[in-house]
Amino acid sequence: MANKIKAKRILQLHAGGMSRTSIAKIKGFSEHGVADTLDAAGEMGIAYQDVADMSDEAVYRLLFPERNRHEPAYALPDWERVHKELAKTGVTLKLLHAEYVDECAEARAPHMGYDRFCKLYRAFAVKSNVTSRVGHKSGRIVEVDWSGPTMELADPDTGELTTVYLFVGTLPFSRYSYVEPTLDMKQDTWLLCHVHMFEYFGGSAACITCDNLRTGVTRHPREGEVVLNEAYQDMAAHYCAAVMPGRVRKPKDKPSVENTVGNIATAVIARLRNTVFTSFQALRDAVAAALEDYNAEPFQKRAGSRRLCFESEERGQLRPLPAVPYEIAHWFYGRKVKPNCHVSHAKNHYSVSHLHVGDEVDLRVTQTTLEVYKGGERLATHPLFPPYVTNRYSTVDSHMPAKHGYQDWDAGRIRAWAGRVGPNCAAVVERVFQSVRFEEQGYDACLAVLRLTNKYKAQRVEAACRMALDSGVRSPRYAHVKPILETNQDKIAAAAEADAQATGYVRGADYYGGN
């Protein structure tokens, strides 16, 4: 197990304010590994800032020069008494741990550290089905969920109603909340709502507590590791946050947002219930205004408001936002680099170095950019063509091969093949080359036409090319030539031409009779 401890990452999360218990819940971390790492760092007086520039392996060797796998047998406190004492004013886990240490010292028994004391208390609370009485820490957790109650958007022409969903995010310490209306609850919408939420807060929390939706959690078994949605995990990592899904059907794991959802139903939905919205932007503006009033509303049982508590005590504890907001990306795997040094996506073509012709690559596509990867290495980056653009090429000059060094398909070899088929086929190929910036961009289009000779006779392909040229199309391609062959238009035209040549003006018998 020692070789698998990610010591540097553990120190980074702990420096960011996460407790040992929270770190241990992240996939890939064990409770013992977290405890051993932090204990070793504490004994050596090492903080994350001291090892930030070191590699993971170097940090591990620094903390564990000689691995000790033996753990002491700690004396366990009376957790029932601890839970009861925590209900009293001014009593904290820190105070109870100090009293526990004194009791162990009198009994000359080994005692556990404060972090382990807190972890075991939390385990006791979960096992006993009681609510933990440990207060929330500012800026540490944000709870997110979809609101059960929904709103409606009316079509101004037909009156048809569309359901509008509400995304809700809450900081438990201040109860400061964010609400965003959406037209669906799909994964991309879920991720974008998180991005907008962090921008609204002006920072990110160390932990994100969510429900077990498919957009966030792939699998949450009763025993074993939680499997997070890959895109959701990437988004959280971008904001240096850890996803901690609540237990299945256990709303007490995220009580703040559950309570806020109920309040939002009154503060937003009920307040706007008599307003008919025909514009989604107008609905967004109305929800935003109602949210501002909700956050500014005074608390009922303590002084101040959500906004005042957030501004004075919690905003400064949030982590700074990254320089670039998270951008949703979709992966497409196993795309082949074609002989023209391009890879295709959404009916457009993006260049890759000629050294990777024939290789399979992966595409990472965002709303603005397409990146080409092979084995984790980025090979190329291109601006993404808009959805309405098709059959366009994004080509980097350096990706194209030198004329003398490209030995597979080249323009000369393609022109020679087309010449063997016939002059009309050669004309089609030449027009394709004239329509592109680089000759390599036309390789696929030309070869698609020429390879029709594998299925049809060369004479028929030549005739179909002539008909495509006569049709007035500026640059005939495979899509124009193939339908002619499939529907036998070339044969019909050839038969009609033969009949026209065989038929002439025939004089009757009276002419030859002398009349």
C-alpha positions as CSV (number, residue, x, y, z in Angstrom):
1,M,0.0,0.0,0.0
2,A,2.9,2.4,0.7
3,N,3.9,2.7,-2.9
4,K,0.4,3.8,-3.8
5,I,0.1,6.8,-1.4
6,K,-0.2,10.1,-3.2
7,A,1.6,12.0,-0.5
8,K,2.0,15.3,-2.4
9,R,-1.7,15.4,-3.4
10,I,-2.8,14.7,0.2
11,L,-0.6,17.5,1.5
12,Q,-2.1,19.8,-1.1
13,L,-5.7,19.0,-0.2
14,H,-4.9,19.3,3.5
15,A,-3.3,22.7,3.0
16,G,-6.5,23.8,1.2
17,G,-8.5,23.2,4.4
18,M,-9.8,19.7,3.9
19,S,-9.8,17.4,6.9
20,R,-8.4,13.9,6.9
21,T,-11.8,12.4,6.8
22,S,-12.7,14.4,3.7
23,I,-9.5,13.5,1.9
24,A,-10.0,9.8,2.7
25,K,-13.3,9.9,0.9
26,I,-11.7,10.9,-2.4
27,K,-11.2,8.0,-4.9
28,G,-7.7,6.7,-4.8
29,F,-6.9,7.6,-1.2
30,S,-7.0,5.3,1.8
31,E,-7.7,6.3,5.4
32,H,-4.4,4.8,6.6
33,G,-2.5,6.5,3.7
34,V,-3.9,9.9,4.5
35,A,-3.2,9.5,8.3
36,D,0.3,8.2,7.7
37,T,1.2,11.0,5.3
38,L,-0.1,13.9,7.5
39,D,1.5,12.4,10.6
40,A,4.8,12.0,9.0
41,A,4.7,15.6,7.6
42,G,3.7,16.9,11.0
43,E,6.6,15.2,12.7
44,M,9.1,16.5,10.2
45,G,7.5,20.0,10.2
46,I,6.9,19.8,6.4
47,A,4.0,21.8,4.8
48,Y,2.8,21.6,1.2
49,Q,4.6,24.9,0.3
50,D,7.9,23.1,1.2
51,V,7.3,20.4,-1.4
52,A,5.2,22.1,-4.0
53,D,8.0,22.0,-6.6
54,M,9.0,18.4,-5.9
55,S,7.8,15.4,-7.8
56,D,5.3,12.9,-6.2
57,E,8.0,10.3,-5.9
58,A,10.4,12.7,-4.2
59,V,7.8,13.7,-1.7
60,Y,7.0,10.1,-0.9
61,R,10.7,9.3,-0.3
62,L,11.1,12.3,1.9
63,L,8.2,11.4,4.1
64,F,8.7,7.6,4.3
65,P,12.4,6.8,4.3
66,E,11.7,3.8,6.4
67,R,8.1,2.6,6.3
68,N,6.6,1.6,9.7
69,R,3.5,-0.5,9.2
70,H,2.6,-1.0,12.8
71,E,-0.2,1.0,14.4
72,P,-0.7,1.5,18.1
73,A,-3.8,0.2,19.9
74,Y,-5.7,3.3,20.9
75,A,-8.0,3.6,23.9
76,L,-11.5,4.4,22.6
77,P,-13.6,7.2,24.2
78,D,-17.2,6.9,25.1
79,W,-18.8,8.2,21.9
80,E,-22.3,8.4,23.5
81,R,-20.9,10.8,26.1
82,V,-19.0,12.8,23.4
83,H,-22.2,13.2,21.4
84,K,-24.2,14.4,24.4
85,E,-21.4,16.8,25.5
86,L,-21.3,18.4,22.0
87,A,-24.9,19.5,22.4
88,K,-23.8,21.9,25.3
89,T,-22.9,25.5,24.5
90,G,-19.3,26.2,23.9
91,V,-18.2,22.5,23.8
92,T,-16.2,21.5,20.7
93,L,-14.5,18.3,19.5
94,K,-11.2,20.0,20.2
95,L,-12.0,20.4,23.9
96,L,-13.4,16.9,24.2
97,H,-10.2,15.5,22.5
98,A,-8.0,17.4,25.0
99,E,-10.0,15.9,27.9
100,Y,-9.7,12.4,26.3
101,V,-5.9,12.9,26.1
102,D,-5.8,13.7,29.8
103,E,-7.8,10.6,30.6
104,C,-5.4,8.4,28.6
105,A,-2.4,10.0,30.3
106,E,-3.8,9.2,33.7
107,A,-4.6,5.6,32.7
108,R,-1.2,5.4,31.0
109,A,-2.8,4.3,27.7
110,P,-2.0,5.4,24.2
111,H,-4.3,8.0,22.7
112,M,-5.3,8.8,19.1
113,G,-4.7,12.1,17.4
114,Y,-7.3,14.8,16.9
115,D,-8.0,14.1,13.3
116,R,-8.6,10.4,14.0
117,F,-10.8,11.4,16.9
118,C,-13.0,13.5,14.6
119,K,-13.1,10.8,12.0
120,L,-14.3,8.1,14.5
121,Y,-16.9,10.5,15.9
122,R,-18.3,11.0,12.4
123,A,-18.4,7.2,11.9
124,F,-20.2,6.9,15.2
125,A,-22.8,9.5,14.1
126,V,-23.4,7.7,10.8
127,K,-23.6,4.3,12.3
128,S,-25.9,5.5,15.1
129,N,-28.1,7.4,12.6
130,V,-27.7,10.6,14.5
131,T,-26.9,14.1,13.1
132,S,-23.4,15.2,13.7
133,R,-23.1,18.2,15.9
134,V,-19.9,19.5,14.4
135,G,-20.6,22.9,12.9
136,H,-19.8,23.8,9.3
137,K,-16.5,25.5,8.4
138,S,-16.7,28.6,6.3
139,G,-15.8,28.2,2.6
140,R,-15.2,24.4,2.9
141,I,-18.4,22.9,1.4
142,V,-20.9,23.8,-1.2
143,E,-24.0,21.7,-1.5
144,V,-25.8,21.4,-4.9
145,D,-29.0,19.8,-6.1
146,W,-31.9,20.3,-8.5
147,S,-35.1,21.8,-7.1
148,G,-38.1,19.5,-7.0
149,P,-40.6,22.2,-7.7
150,T,-40.3,23.7,-11.3
151,M,-41.5,26.7,-13.3
152,E,-43.0,27.1,-16.7
153,L,-42.3,29.0,-19.9
154,A,-45.1,29.8,-22.3
155,D,-44.7,30.0,-26.1
156,P,-46.1,33.4,-27.1
157,D,-47.6,32.0,-30.4
158,T,-49.1,28.7,-29.4
159,G,-49.3,29.0,-25.6
160,E,-47.5,25.7,-25.2
161,L,-45.9,25.3,-21.8
162,T,-42.2,24.3,-21.3
163,T,-40.9,23.0,-18.0
164,V,-38.1,25.1,-16.4
165,Y,-35.9,23.4,-13.8
166,L,-34.0,25.2,-11.0
167,F,-30.4,24.4,-10.1
168,V,-29.6,25.3,-6.4
169,G,-26.2,25.7,-4.7
170,T,-25.7,26.6,-1.1
171,L,-22.8,27.3,1.2
172,P,-23.8,25.7,4.5
173,F,-21.9,28.1,6.7
174,S,-23.6,31.3,5.6
175,R,-26.6,29.7,3.8
176,Y,-25.7,32.0,0.9
177,S,-27.3,30.5,-2.2
178,Y,-27.3,30.5,-6.0
179,V,-30.3,29.6,-8.2
180,E,-30.3,29.2,-12.0
181,P,-33.2,28.3,-14.2
182,T,-32.5,25.8,-17.0
183,L,-34.5,24.1,-19.8
184,D,-33.1,20.6,-19.1
185,M,-31.1,18.7,-16.5
186,K,-28.5,17.2,-18.9
187,Q,-24.9,16.8,-18.0
188,D,-23.6,19.8,-19.9
189,T,-26.2,22.0,-18.2
190,W,-25.3,20.6,-14.8
191,L,-21.6,21.4,-15.4
192,L,-22.3,24.9,-16.7
193,C,-24.5,25.6,-13.6
194,H,-21.5,24.8,-11.4
195,V,-19.3,27.2,-13.4
196,H,-21.8,30.0,-13.1
197,M,-22.3,29.2,-9.4
198,F,-18.6,29.6,-8.6
199,E,-18.5,32.8,-10.6
200,Y,-21.5,34.1,-8.6
201,F,-19.7,33.2,-5.3
202,G,-16.4,34.7,-6.5
203,G,-14.5,31.6,-5.5
204,S,-14.8,27.8,-5.1
205,A,-15.2,25.5,-2.1
206,A,-12.9,22.6,-1.2
207,C,-15.7,20.1,-1.4
208,I,-18.8,19.7,-3.5
209,T,-21.6,17.6,-1.9
210,C,-24.2,16.5,-4.4
211,D,-26.9,14.0,-4.8
212,N,-26.4,10.7,-6.6
213,L,-27.6,11.9,-10.0
214,R,-26.2,10.3,-13.2
215,T,-24.8,13.6,-14.2
216,G,-22.5,13.5,-11.1
217,V,-22.2,10.0,-9.8
218,T,-21.9,6.9,-12.0
219,R,-22.2,4.4,-9.1
220,H,-22.5,4.7,-5.3
221,P,-22.6,1.2,-3.8
222,R,-23.4,0.4,-0.2
223,E,-19.9,-0.9,0.1
224,G,-16.8,-0.1,-1.9
225,E,-15.7,3.0,-3.8
226,V,-17.9,5.7,-5.2
227,V,-17.5,6.0,-9.0
228,L,-17.9,9.6,-10.2
229,N,-18.9,10.8,-13.6
230,E,-15.7,11.6,-15.5
231,A,-16.8,15.0,-16.8
232,Y,-18.0,16.0,-13.3
233,Q,-14.7,14.9,-11.7
234,D,-12.8,16.9,-14.3
235,M,-14.8,20.0,-13.6
236,A,-14.2,19.7,-9.9
237,A,-10.5,19.2,-10.4
238,H,-10.4,22.4,-12.5
239,Y,-11.6,24.3,-9.4
240,C,-9.4,22.3,-7.0
241,A,-12.5,20.8,-5.4
242,A,-13.3,17.2,-4.3
243,V,-16.7,15.7,-5.0
244,M,-18.3,14.1,-1.9
245,P,-21.7,12.6,-2.9
246,G,-24.2,12.1,-0.1
247,R,-25.4,8.6,0.8
248,V,-28.3,7.3,-1.3
249,R,-31.6,8.6,0.1
250,K,-29.9,10.3,3.0
251,P,-30.9,14.0,2.8
252,K,-29.2,14.7,6.1
253,D,-25.9,14.5,4.3
254,K,-26.7,17.8,2.5
255,P,-29.3,19.4,4.8
256,S,-28.5,23.0,3.8
257,V,-29.4,22.7,0.2
258,E,-32.4,20.5,1.0
259,N,-33.7,23.3,3.2
260,T,-32.8,25.9,0.6
261,V,-34.8,24.1,-2.0
262,G,-37.8,24.4,0.2
263,N,-37.2,28.1,0.8
264,I,-36.6,28.7,-2.9
265,A,-40.0,27.3,-3.6
266,T,-41.5,30.1,-1.5
267,A,-39.0,32.9,-2.2
268,V,-38.8,32.4,-6.0
269,I,-41.4,30.1,-7.4
270,A,-44.4,31.2,-5.3
271,R,-43.4,34.9,-5.6
272,L,-43.5,34.6,-9.4
273,R,-46.4,32.2,-9.7
274,N,-48.8,34.8,-11.2
275,T,-46.3,36.0,-13.8
276,V,-46.5,34.4,-17.3
277,F,-43.1,34.3,-18.9
278,T,-42.8,34.1,-22.7
279,S,-39.1,34.8,-22.7
280,F,-36.5,32.7,-21.1
281,Q,-34.2,35.7,-20.5
282,A,-37.1,37.5,-18.7
283,L,-37.6,34.5,-16.5
284,R,-33.8,34.4,-15.7
285,D,-33.8,38.0,-14.8
286,A,-36.9,37.6,-12.5
287,V,-35.3,34.6,-10.8
288,A,-32.0,36.5,-10.3
289,A,-33.9,39.4,-8.7
290,A,-35.8,37.1,-6.4
291,L,-32.5,35.4,-5.4
292,E,-31.0,38.7,-4.4
293,D,-33.9,39.5,-2.1
294,Y,-33.7,36.0,-0.7
295,N,-30.0,36.3,0.2
296,A,-30.6,39.8,1.7
297,E,-33.5,38.7,3.9
298,P,-32.6,38.7,7.6
299,F,-32.2,35.5,9.5
300,Q,-35.0,34.5,11.9
301,K,-32.8,33.0,14.7
302,R,-29.6,35.0,14.4
303,A,-28.4,38.4,13.5
304,G,-27.6,39.5,10.0
305,S,-28.5,37.9,6.6
306,R,-27.1,35.3,4.3
307,R,-25.4,38.0,2.2
308,L,-23.9,39.8,5.3
309,C,-22.6,36.6,6.7
310,F,-21.1,35.6,3.4
311,E,-19.4,38.9,2.7
312,S,-18.0,39.3,6.2
313,E,-17.0,35.7,7.1
314,E,-17.0,33.3,4.2
315,R,-16.0,35.1,0.9
316,G,-12.4,35.4,2.1
317,Q,-12.2,31.6,2.9
318,L,-13.2,30.5,-0.7
319,R,-10.5,29.4,-3.0
320,P,-9.6,31.8,-5.8
321,L,-11.1,31.0,-9.2
322,P,-8.8,29.7,-11.9
323,A,-7.6,32.2,-14.5
324,V,-9.7,30.4,-17.2
325,P,-13.2,29.1,-16.5
326,Y,-13.9,25.4,-17.0
327,E,-14.9,24.6,-20.5
328,I,-17.1,21.6,-21.3
329,A,-15.3,19.1,-23.5
330,H,-16.4,15.9,-25.3
331,W,-14.0,13.2,-26.3
332,F,-14.1,11.2,-29.6
333,Y,-11.9,8.2,-29.7
334,G,-10.3,6.1,-32.4
335,R,-10.4,8.6,-35.3
336,K,-8.0,7.8,-38.1
337,V,-5.6,10.4,-39.7
338,K,-6.3,10.2,-43.5
339,P,-3.8,10.2,-46.3
340,N,-4.5,14.0,-46.8
341,C,-3.1,14.6,-43.3
342,H,-6.5,15.5,-41.8
343,V,-8.9,14.0,-39.3
344,S,-12.6,14.5,-39.8
345,H,-15.1,15.7,-37.2
346,A,-18.7,16.9,-37.8
347,K,-18.2,16.9,-41.6
348,N,-15.2,19.2,-41.4
349,H,-11.5,18.4,-41.5
350,Y,-8.6,19.4,-39.2
351,S,-4.9,18.9,-40.1
352,V,-2.4,16.7,-38.2
353,S,1.3,16.2,-38.9
354,H,1.9,14.0,-41.9
355,L,4.1,11.8,-39.6
356,H,0.8,10.4,-38.1
357,V,-1.0,9.5,-41.3
358,G,-2.8,6.2,-40.7
359,D,-2.6,6.5,-36.9
360,E,-5.6,6.5,-34.7
361,V,-6.0,9.6,-32.6
362,D,-8.5,11.0,-30.0
363,L,-10.3,14.3,-30.3
364,R,-11.1,16.7,-27.4
365,V,-13.8,19.1,-28.6
366,T,-15.0,22.1,-26.6
367,Q,-17.4,24.9,-27.7
368,T,-14.6,26.8,-29.4
369,T,-11.6,24.4,-29.9
370,L,-10.7,21.0,-31.3
371,E,-7.6,19.3,-30.0
372,V,-6.0,16.1,-31.4
373,Y,-4.3,13.7,-28.9
374,K,-2.4,10.5,-29.3
375,G,-1.4,8.5,-26.2
376,G,-1.9,11.6,-24.0
377,E,0.2,13.8,-26.2
378,R,-1.5,16.8,-27.9
379,L,-0.6,16.8,-31.6
380,A,-2.7,19.7,-32.9
381,T,-5.1,22.5,-31.8
382,H,-7.6,24.1,-34.2
383,P,-10.5,26.6,-33.8
384,L,-13.7,24.7,-34.1
385,F,-15.8,25.4,-37.1
386,P,-19.4,26.5,-36.3
387,P,-22.1,23.7,-36.6
388,Y,-23.6,25.2,-39.7
389,V,-20.2,24.9,-41.6
390,T,-19.5,21.7,-43.5
391,N,-16.7,20.4,-45.7
392,R,-14.2,23.0,-44.6
393,Y,-10.5,22.5,-43.9
394,S,-8.4,23.9,-41.0
395,T,-4.9,23.3,-42.2
396,V,-1.5,24.2,-40.6
397,D,1.2,24.6,-43.2
398,S,3.8,22.7,-41.2
399,H,1.5,19.7,-41.0
400,M,1.8,19.1,-44.8
401,P,4.6,16.9,-46.1
402,A,7.4,18.0,-48.3
403,K,6.7,17.1,-51.9
404,H,9.6,14.8,-52.3
405,G,9.1,13.0,-49.1
406,Y,5.5,11.9,-49.4
407,Q,5.5,8.4,-50.9
408,D,1.9,7.2,-50.4
409,W,-0.7,9.0,-52.4
410,D,0.3,12.3,-54.1
411,A,-1.3,14.6,-56.7
412,G,0.7,13.1,-59.6
413,R,-0.3,9.6,-58.8
414,I,-4.0,10.6,-58.5
415,R,-3.9,12.5,-61.8
416,A,-2.3,9.6,-63.5
417,W,-5.1,7.2,-62.3
418,A,-7.8,9.7,-63.4
419,G,-6.1,10.0,-66.9
420,R,-6.3,6.2,-67.3
421,V,-10.0,6.4,-66.6
422,G,-10.7,9.1,-69.1
423,P,-10.5,12.9,-69.8
424,N,-13.8,13.6,-68.1
425,C,-12.6,11.8,-64.9
426,A,-9.4,13.8,-65.1
427,A,-11.4,17.0,-65.4
428,V,-13.3,16.1,-62.3
429,V,-10.1,15.5,-60.4
430,E,-8.5,18.7,-61.6
431,R,-11.5,20.7,-60.5
432,V,-11.3,19.2,-57.0
433,F,-7.7,20.2,-56.7
434,Q,-8.5,23.7,-57.9
435,S,-11.2,24.0,-55.1
436,V,-8.8,23.4,-52.2
437,R,-6.0,25.5,-50.7
438,F,-3.5,22.5,-50.5
439,E,-3.6,19.6,-52.9
440,E,-3.4,17.2,-50.0
441,Q,-6.9,18.5,-48.9
442,G,-8.3,17.1,-52.2
443,Y,-6.9,13.6,-51.9
444,D,-9.9,12.0,-50.2
445,A,-12.4,13.6,-52.6
446,C,-10.4,12.5,-55.7
447,L,-9.8,9.0,-54.4
448,A,-13.5,8.5,-53.6
449,V,-14.4,9.2,-57.2
450,L,-11.6,7.0,-58.6
451,R,-12.4,4.1,-56.3
452,L,-15.8,3.9,-58.0
453,T,-13.9,1.9,-60.7
454,N,-13.5,-0.9,-58.2
455,K,-17.3,-1.4,-58.4
456,Y,-18.2,-0.1,-61.9
457,K,-16.4,-0.3,-65.2
458,A,-14.1,2.6,-66.1
459,Q,-16.2,3.5,-69.1
460,R,-19.3,3.9,-66.9
461,V,-17.4,6.1,-64.4
462,E,-16.0,8.2,-67.3
463,A,-19.6,8.7,-68.6
464,A,-20.9,9.5,-65.2
465,C,-18.2,12.1,-64.8
466,R,-19.1,13.7,-68.1
467,M,-22.8,13.9,-67.0
468,A,-21.7,15.5,-63.7
469,L,-19.7,18.1,-65.5
470,D,-22.5,18.8,-67.9
471,S,-24.9,19.3,-64.9
472,G,-23.3,22.6,-64.1
473,V,-21.8,21.7,-60.8
474,R,-18.6,23.7,-60.3
475,S,-16.7,20.9,-58.6
476,P,-18.3,17.5,-59.1
477,R,-17.5,15.0,-56.4
478,Y,-18.3,11.5,-55.2
479,A,-21.8,12.6,-54.1
480,H,-22.6,13.7,-57.6
481,V,-21.1,10.8,-59.6
482,K,-22.2,7.9,-57.5
483,P,-26.0,8.5,-57.8
484,I,-25.7,8.6,-61.6
485,L,-24.1,5.1,-61.5
486,E,-26.5,3.7,-59.0
487,T,-29.6,4.8,-61.0
488,N,-28.0,3.7,-64.3
489,Q,-28.4,7.2,-65.8
490,D,-25.2,6.8,-67.7
491,K,-26.7,3.6,-69.4
492,I,-30.0,5.3,-70.2
493,A,-28.1,8.3,-71.7
494,A,-25.9,6.0,-73.8
495,A,-28.9,4.0,-75.1
496,A,-30.7,7.2,-76.1
497,E,-27.6,8.5,-77.9
498,A,-27.3,5.2,-79.8
499,D,-30.9,5.3,-80.9
500,A,-30.5,8.9,-82.1
501,Q,-27.5,7.9,-84.2
502,A,-29.3,4.9,-85.7
503,T,-32.5,6.8,-86.6
504,G,-32.5,9.1,-89.8
505,Y,-34.9,10.4,-92.4
506,V,-36.4,7.5,-94.5
507,R,-38.1,8.3,-97.8
508,G,-41.1,6.4,-98.8
509,A,-41.8,4.0,-101.7
510,D,-43.5,6.8,-103.7
511,Y,-40.2,8.7,-103.9
512,Y,-38.3,5.8,-105.3
513,G,-41.2,5.1,-107.8
514,G,-40.5,8.3,-109.7
515,N,-43.4,10.4,-108.4
